[in-house]
């Protein structure tokens, strides 16, 4: 007897399952209606939204928006002795301070003026223009002056003087002894030619 009851209970359960399958075939919306959210036309969407999602009402500000570009591309005039720095868009990032992590937000860096720290080198001579004739600042006076005479014949006195002035400016900080030697050679060219 117990085996018959067991079989009948299995049959009843399978029939229940088949009944549910028929209902789902007929109307799929009825079976999943409790999981669907139905938005009524009179009701507004909820104000609770994920902070990561953009709300459809708010305009998304991209990097190429006109307001940001106008701030970055401003032309500014600086005082004498200062240089204009271009504006930029700085991306946000995270940095670790001690045990905590600090979040730095993205920002617009406006153009500004900064002190001019670069040297005014004037004409920078091409490498090898004077050494081609055998001119080196560490050579003896006779070798240097004869090389300068050959360079003056090739380029002209003014051109050689400009090249020496540029070399003096470049060497004034790193090698002052070479700069002094070249300045004496420049005086020689100015007196001779």
C-alpha positions in Angstrom: 0.0 0.0 0.0 2.7 2.4 0.9 4.3 2.0 -2.5 1.0 2.9 -4.2 0.6 6.0 -2.2 4.2 7.0 -3.0 3.5 6.6 -6.6 0.4 8.5 -6.5 2.0 11.4 -4.7 4.8 11.5 -7.2 2.1 11.5 -10.0 0.2 14.3 -8.3 3.3 16.5 -7.9 4.3 16.0 -11.5 0.8 16.9 -12.6 1.0 20.1 -10.5 4.2 20.9 -12.3 2.7 20.3 -15.7 -0.3 22.6 -14.7 2.2 25.4 -13.8 4.0 24.8 -17.2 0.6 25.3 -19.0 0.0 28.5 -17.2 3.4 29.8 -18.0 3.0 29.0 -21.6 -0.3 30.8 -21.8 0.7 34.0 -19.9 4.3 34.5 -19.1 3.6 37.9 -17.6 1.4 36.4 -14.9 4.1 34.1 -13.6 6.8 36.8 -13.2 4.5 39.8 -12.4 5.6 40.0 -8.8 9.2 40.5 -9.9 8.5 43.2 -12.5 8.4 46.8 -11.5 5.6 48.5 -13.4 6.0 52.3 -13.7 2.8 54.2 -13.8 2.6 57.4 -15.9 1.5 59.5 -13.0 4.2 58.4 -10.7 7.7 59.9 -10.9 10.8 57.7 -10.7 12.3 57.3 -7.3 14.9 59.8 -6.2 17.1 57.1 -4.8 19.6 56.2 -7.4 23.1 54.8 -7.3 25.7 57.5 -6.9 27.6 55.9 -9.8 24.8 56.3 -12.3 24.1 59.6 -13.9 20.6 60.9 -13.5 18.9 61.5 -16.9 17.9 65.1 -15.9 21.4 66.2 -15.1 23.6 67.2 -18.0 26.8 65.3 -18.1 29.8 67.5 -18.2 32.5 66.1 -20.4 36.1 67.3 -20.7 35.4 68.9 -24.0 32.5 71.0 -22.8 32.8 74.7 -23.9 33.1 76.0 -20.3 36.1 73.8 -19.4 37.8 74.4 -22.7 37.4 78.2 -22.4 39.0 78.1 -18.9 42.0 76.0 -20.2 42.6 77.9 -23.4 42.6 81.4 -22.0 45.2 83.8 -23.2 46.9 85.7 -20.4 49.5 88.4 -20.4 52.4 88.1 -18.0 54.8 90.7 -16.5 58.3 91.0 -17.9 60.5 88.1 -16.5 57.5 85.7 -16.4 56.3 83.0 -18.7 52.7 82.0 -19.4 51.8 78.4 -18.4 49.1 76.6 -20.3 46.0 75.4 -18.5 45.2 71.7 -18.3 42.7 69.2 -16.9 44.1 67.2 -14.0 42.6 63.7 -13.6 41.5 62.5 -10.2 43.7 60.0 -8.3 44.2 58.3 -5.0 47.2 58.6 -2.8 48.2 56.9 0.5 48.8 59.2 3.5 50.0 57.1 6.4 47.5 54.3 6.9 44.6 56.0 5.1 43.9 56.6 1.4 43.2 60.1 0.3 41.1 60.8 -2.8 42.2 63.8 -4.9 39.4 65.0 -7.1 39.8 65.9 -10.8 40.2 69.6 -11.3 40.8 72.3 -14.0 44.2 74.0 -13.7 43.8 77.5 -15.0 46.6 79.1 -17.0 49.0 81.2 -14.9 52.2 83.1 -15.0 55.5 81.7 -13.6 59.0 83.0 -13.1 61.2 82.5 -16.2 64.0 80.3 -15.1 65.3 79.3 -18.5 68.6 80.8 -19.7 68.5 83.1 -22.7 71.0 81.2 -24.9 70.5 83.3 -28.0 72.0 81.5 -31.0 72.9 77.9 -30.1 75.8 76.8 -32.3 75.5 73.5 -34.1 77.8 70.9 -32.8 80.9 70.6 -34.9 80.8 74.0 -36.7 84.0 75.2 -35.1 85.5 71.9 -34.2 85.6 71.0 -37.8 88.5 73.5 -38.2 90.2 72.1 -35.1 88.9 74.6 -32.5 88.6 73.2 -28.9 88.6 75.4 -25.8 91.2 73.1 -24.1 93.7 73.5 -27.0 96.7 75.9 -26.9 96.3 79.5 -28.0 98.1 79.0 -31.4 95.9 76.0 -32.3 92.7 77.8 -31.3 93.5 81.1 -33.1 94.5 79.4 -36.3 91.3 77.4 -36.3 89.3 80.6 -35.8 91.1 82.2 -38.7 90.0 79.3 -40.9 86.4 79.5 -39.6 86.3 83.2 -40.4 87.3 82.5 -44.0 84.6 79.9 -44.3 81.7 81.6 -42.4 82.7 85.3 -41.9 83.6 87.1 -38.7 80.1 88.0 -37.6 78.9 84.3 -37.9 81.9 83.0 -35.9 81.4 85.7 -33.2 77.8 84.7 -32.8 78.8 81.0 -32.5 81.3 81.8 -29.9 78.8 83.9 -27.9 76.4 81.0 -27.9 79.1 78.6 -26.8 80.1 81.0 -24.0 76.6 81.2 -22.7 76.2 77.5 -22.7 79.5 76.9 -20.9 79.2 79.7 -18.3 77.6 77.6 -15.6 79.1 74.1 -16.2 82.6 75.0 -17.3 83.5 78.6 -16.4 87.2 78.1 -17.3 86.2 77.1 -20.9 83.9 80.1 -21.0 86.8 82.5 -20.0 89.0 81.0 -22.8 86.3 81.4 -25.4 85.6 85.0 -24.3 89.3 85.8 -24.9 89.0 84.2 -28.4 85.9 86.4 -29.0 87.9 89.5 -28.1 90.6 88.4 -30.6 88.0 88.1 -33.4 86.4 91.5 -32.6 89.9 93.2 -32.6 91.2 91.4 -35.6 88.3 91.5 -38.1 
